[in-house]
Amino acid sequence: MTSGKLLRSIFFVEIIKGLAFTLKTLLFTKPVTRRYPKVKVPALPGFRGLHALAKNEEGKLKCVGCGLCGAYCPSKCIYIYTSEGDDHNKVVDRYEIDILRCIFCGFCVEACPFGAITLSEHYEYSNYQREDFYMTKDKLLGNWDKYFAGPKGERYFRDFWQPKSENFTGSEGQAMFSKVKVKEKK
Amino acid sequence: MNDIVNTVTTSGLLDMIINILFIVLKIAAVIAVGLLHVAYATYFERKVMAHMQVRIGPREVGPLGLFQPFADGIKLFFKEDIIPQNADKPLFYLAPVIFFVSALTSLSVLPFFDGFAIGNINIGLLFLFAMSSLGAYGIVLSGWSSNSKYAFLGGLRSASQIISYEISMGLSLVGVMMMAGSLNLMDIVRAQHHYPLGMFAVPQFLGFFVFIVAAFAETNRLPFDLPEAESELVAGYFTEYSGFRFAMFFLGEYTGMLVMSSIASLCFLGGWALPEFITASLPVFLAKALGLFWFLFKVYAFMFLYYWVRSTLPRYRYDQLMAIGWKLLIPLALVNIVITGLAKMWFKGLL
């Protein structure tokens, strides 16, 4: 043991360094605790939360029952049942999502050519029964009314979940390659 | 106060009864206030440790979480009291009581301000040692009677640890006794007046260091909390205890910390004693109240050291703990005694 090392261990240099560090933390560092249920963290732009089925201007279901979302879904949790309507059009009878199996990848939204399925910012939907996590068509339409109502929901839908076939411009909050120039839609 | 009582009453019996009542009142006041301090010592610990770990600590119960200790107490009181089937029942019942009572009894000889102690006895310091070793019985018995390997190991560790560190703690305070020439805690405080800063901590810095380390080990706190090492022994000797019996261990531990801090404050840091120029101009009552606050300030500063070290240092290994106790602290304390004795012999006028 060298003399320097001996001196350091006699005068507890390492321990005093540690004590100084904790004292500095006590005095000058702000706690990082988030007081979650009392102070809610706003969802980041493009957050993928609870699903909703979009309605058009007439308040009708946008979904046409093509089944692309269900075909794309990696966890295969979207079930669509259609039948033939009165004037030979396709009618979506049932549109169901098993939320407990969903991995919230957002592929269904990307797949949809009509912007009919969307993901809201809502993330607090814990519940007591498994049935509450099985979303039927009515529940999904209700989600649209709840979480996409008003200008905030409109902006959210426009920026993140409308089909790319309608608008190719990226939103302000969207992560993009810096070299890529955003083409304005004419 | 007793003089007033004497003049009012003429009968000796009445005098005695009133005296006893007075002492009971004193005891009740000290225990109530002491336990309140213990309750807030836990709150203080949680807050300090939380902020050292970049958290915020209790905040929900009452303003700033100030009622948290009471919420915890009420919760513990209503918890189910579980006793292991193969436990040695009489000992199992007895152990927390021994631990708690010995911790509380230590409060009786502590002078909180000038002239106030429940029992101002001449062997105050010795009494405190006796009580803290008696507390070890509570730990050992709880470890033995629980019939659980974790509790048993915790009890064993605690027994050897407390016995080892009792020696170095006693020896570290011998220097103080030699300088004060007394075991009475009030005399010890008064003897510190003439020393630099009004503290024995300056001339007795070696003894103070040994005392601090031994006090940490004696109260089973980090970095010497091997008896209750959570990561190895679940909770150590009180693993099998629940409900109010657990609360007794908990309170006993924090009372023990409070007592150790008080000993440090009284024997090394000058206790309640304030400089003369402050107390001379104040009325007696105010001077005593100020003395009490000065004493409590030192106690809480020492408690803060407990928490500070707890949130900084990891636990020592068992052989390291024993090596520190026997190979470092005891020789240091002995050297301190020899130096103090020689200094006392050579500089008779100064010390």
HADDOCK unambig.tbl for C-alpha pairs under 7 A between the chains (distance, minus, plus):
assign (segid A and resid 18 and name CA) (segid B and resid 312 and name CA) 6.15 0.50 0.50
assign (segid A and resid 19 and name CA) (segid B and resid 309 and name CA) 6.91 0.50 0.50
assign (segid A and resid 19 and name CA) (segid B and resid 312 and name CA) 6.00 0.50 0.50
assign (segid A and resid 22 and name CA) (segid B and resid 52 and name CA) 5.46 0.50 0.50
assign (segid A and resid 22 and name CA) (segid B and resid 312 and name CA) 6.35 0.50 0.50
assign (segid A and resid 23 and name CA) (segid B and resid 52 and name CA) 6.84 0.50 0.50
assign (segid A and resid 25 and name CA) (segid B and resid 52 and name CA) 5.33 0.50 0.50
assign (segid A and resid 26 and name CA) (segid B and resid 51 and name CA) 5.04 0.50 0.50
assign (segid A and resid 26 and name CA) (segid B and resid 52 and name CA) 4.44 0.50 0.50
assign (segid A and resid 29 and name CA) (segid B and resid 54 and name CA) 6.71 0.50 0.50
assign (segid A and resid 30 and name CA) (segid B and resid 54 and name CA) 6.58 0.50 0.50
assign (segid A and resid 31 and name CA) (segid B and resid 51 and name CA) 6.56 0.50 0.50
assign (segid A and resid 31 and name CA) (segid B and resid 54 and name CA) 4.29 0.50 0.50
assign (segid A and resid 31 and name CA) (segid B and resid 55 and name CA) 4.75 0.50 0.50
assign (segid A and resid 31 and name CA) (segid B and resid 56 and name CA) 5.89 0.50 0.50
assign (segid A and resid 32 and name CA) (segid B and resid 54 and name CA) 6.00 0.50 0.50
assign (segid A and resid 32 and name CA) (segid B and resid 55 and name CA) 6.12 0.50 0.50
assign (segid A and resid 33 and name CA) (segid B and resid 55 and name CA) 5.47 0.50 0.50
assign (segid A and resid 33 and name CA) (segid B and resid 56 and name CA) 6.51 0.50 0.50
